[in-house]
Amino acid sequence: MTEKIRKLENIINSELSSKIQNSIIQNDELLIEIGENDLLDVVQFLKSDEKCKFRQLIDIAGVDYPQEEKRFKLVYLFLSHENNYRIKLSIKFVTNQAINSITKIFPSANWMEREVFDMYGVKFKNHPDLRRILTDYGFKGHPLRKDFPLTGFNEVRYSEKDKKVIYEPVKLEQNYRNFDFESPWEGTKYLKSIKNKKEDGKKN
């Protein structure tokens, strides 16, 4: 299998030499890194070329690197049923940069791109219906960004007064919580006092 993947790598690098920034073979899968402006040309080639035939889009995954200049990465996973090959295509880009939609080449990318938009805030140019798909329409922020708080910015509850579901800023109530981190082996202070009372009762 590795030898076949190497042949595929050579074909793609020779045909798309000006567009391929880097190519790596890992776990019998080929990973290709390209620039965001070459996305449509490369995807079209992978699908239509007779030696490639990557005619199924498996997934589109987003990655967030908040410390880097090009903060976001998109990884496209394709499958060739006829050749039994898998390939990963990755692009890196800066925040607020719109990426070309591949829905005209792979219609199944519609919901996948909507999910990436919802979770990471990545916008896709020429997408037919770019709306949130997993969170509510009034949701604030993008949950899979590294700087998004675990609790979120807002919480949802039903208001008896307003007779509808309302959004409110998150409030973390910690009343009634007592932690003692001095010795995890001995337990918290209130457990120690209960234990001492039981022991005194047995002695009496």
C-alpha positions in Angstrom: 0.0 0.0 0.0 2.8 2.4 0.9 4.4 2.0 -2.6 1.0 2.8 -4.2 0.7 5.9 -2.0 4.2 7.0 -3.0 3.2 6.7 -6.7 0.1 8.8 -6.0 2.2 11.4 -4.2 4.6 11.6 -7.2 1.6 12.0 -9.6 0.0 14.8 -7.6 3.3 16.6 -7.0 4.2 16.5 -10.8 0.7 17.6 -11.9 0.3 20.3 -9.2 3.9 21.2 -8.6 3.2 25.0 -8.3 0.3 24.5 -5.8 1.7 21.8 -3.4 3.6 23.3 -0.4 4.4 20.0 1.3 3.4 16.4 1.2 3.8 13.7 3.9 2.9 10.0 4.0 1.7 8.8 7.4 -0.2 5.5 8.2 -0.6 4.8 4.5 -2.4 8.1 4.0 -1.1 11.1 2.0 -1.3 14.6 3.6 -1.0 17.5 1.2 -0.5 21.1 2.3 -1.6 23.9 -0.1 -2.4 27.6 -0.1 -5.9 28.7 0.5 -6.2 30.3 -2.9 -5.4 27.0 -4.7 -8.1 25.0 -2.9 -10.7 24.8 -5.7 -8.2 23.9 -8.4 -6.6 21.1 -6.2 -10.0 19.7 -5.1 -11.3 19.6 -8.7 -8.1 17.9 -9.9 -8.3 15.2 -7.1 -11.9 14.4 -8.0 -11.7 14.4 -11.8 -8.2 13.1 -12.6 -8.4 9.4 -13.7 -5.4 8.4 -11.7 -6.8 9.9 -8.5 -10.6 9.6 -8.5 -11.2 11.0 -5.0 -15.0 11.2 -5.5 -16.2 11.1 -1.9 -15.7 13.8 0.7 -15.5 12.2 4.1 -15.2 15.2 6.4 -14.0 18.8 6.9 -12.2 19.3 10.2 -11.2 22.6 11.7 -8.2 23.3 14.0 -7.4 26.4 16.1 -3.8 27.6 16.8 -4.5 30.9 18.7 -0.7 31.6 19.2 0.1 31.4 15.5 -0.2 34.2 12.8 -2.2 31.8 10.6 -4.6 30.8 13.4 -6.9 28.4 11.7 -6.4 25.2 9.7 -8.9 23.2 7.6 -8.3 19.6 6.9 -10.3 18.0 4.0 -10.5 14.1 4.0 -11.2 12.4 0.7 -11.7 8.8 -0.3 -11.2 7.0 -3.7 -13.3 3.9 -3.7 -11.9 2.6 -7.0 -8.3 2.9 -5.9 -8.9 2.4 -2.1 -6.9 5.5 -1.3 -7.4 8.1 1.3 -6.0 11.6 1.2 -5.9 14.6 3.5 -5.7 18.2 2.2 -4.8 21.0 4.6 -4.8 24.8 4.4 -3.8 27.4 7.0 -5.1 31.0 7.0 -5.5 34.0 9.2 -8.5 35.0 11.3 -11.5 36.5 9.5 -10.2 35.3 6.1 -13.1 33.8 4.0 -12.3 30.5 2.3 -13.8 29.3 -1.0 -16.7 26.9 -0.6 -16.3 23.5 -2.3 -20.1 22.9 -2.4 -20.2 23.2 -6.3 -17.6 20.3 -6.5 -18.9 18.3 -3.5 -22.5 19.2 -2.6 -22.1 17.2 0.6 -19.7 19.9 1.9 -22.8 22.1 2.6 -23.4 20.9 6.1 -19.7 20.3 6.9 -18.8 23.9 6.1 -21.8 25.1 8.1 -20.5 23.1 11.1 -17.0 24.6 10.7 -18.6 28.1 10.5 -20.7 27.4 13.6 -17.9 25.9 15.7 -14.9 28.1 14.6 -16.4 31.1 12.9 -14.7 30.4 9.6 -16.7 32.0 6.7 -17.0 30.3 3.3 -17.3 32.4 0.1 -20.2 31.4 -2.3 -21.8 29.0 0.2 -25.5 28.6 -0.6 -26.8 28.8 3.0 -24.1 29.7 5.6 -26.0 29.5 8.9 -25.4 27.9 12.3 -26.2 24.2 12.4 -25.5 22.9 15.9 -26.1 26.0 18.1 -29.0 28.4 18.2 -29.3 31.3 15.8 -28.8 33.8 18.7 -25.8 32.0 20.1 -22.8 34.1 20.8 -19.2 33.0 20.0 -17.8 29.8 18.5 -17.5 26.9 20.9 -14.4 25.1 19.5 -12.2 28.2 19.5 -9.5 27.8 22.2 -10.4 31.1 23.8 -14.1 30.2 24.2 -14.9 29.6 27.9 -16.0 26.1 28.9 -19.2 27.6 30.5 -20.1 29.7 27.4 -21.1 33.4 27.6 -24.8 32.9 28.1 -27.1 30.3 29.6 -30.7 29.5 28.6 -33.7 29.0 30.9 -37.4 29.2 30.7 -38.8 32.3 32.4 -42.2 32.0 34.1 -42.5 35.7 34.2 -41.9 36.2 30.4 -43.4 32.8 29.5 -40.6 32.1 27.1 -37.0 30.8 26.9 -34.5 33.6 27.6 -30.8 34.1 27.4 -28.8 35.4 30.5 -25.1 35.9 31.2 -23.6 32.8 32.9 -23.5 33.0 36.7 -21.4 30.5 38.5 -22.9 29.9 42.0 -20.5 28.3 44.5 -22.4 28.9 47.8 -22.6 25.6 49.7 -19.3 24.3 48.3 -16.4 23.8 50.7 -13.1 22.5 49.4 -10.1 21.4 51.4 -7.1 20.7 49.2 -4.5 20.4 52.0 -4.5 16.6 52.0 -6.6 14.7 49.6 -5.9 11.5 51.6 -7.5 12.8 54.8 -10.6 14.3 53.2 -12.3 17.6 53.9 -12.8 19.1 57.4 -16.4 18.3 57.8 -15.8 14.6 57.1 -13.1 14.6 59.8 -15.5 16.1 62.3 -18.1 13.5 61.5 -15.6 10.7 61.9 -14.4 12.1 65.3 -18.0 12.3 66.6 -18.6 8.7 65.7 -15.4 7.6 67.4 -16.3 9.5 70.5 -19.7 7.9 70.6 -18.2 4.4 70.4 -15.9 5.2 73.4 -18.8 6.4 75.5 
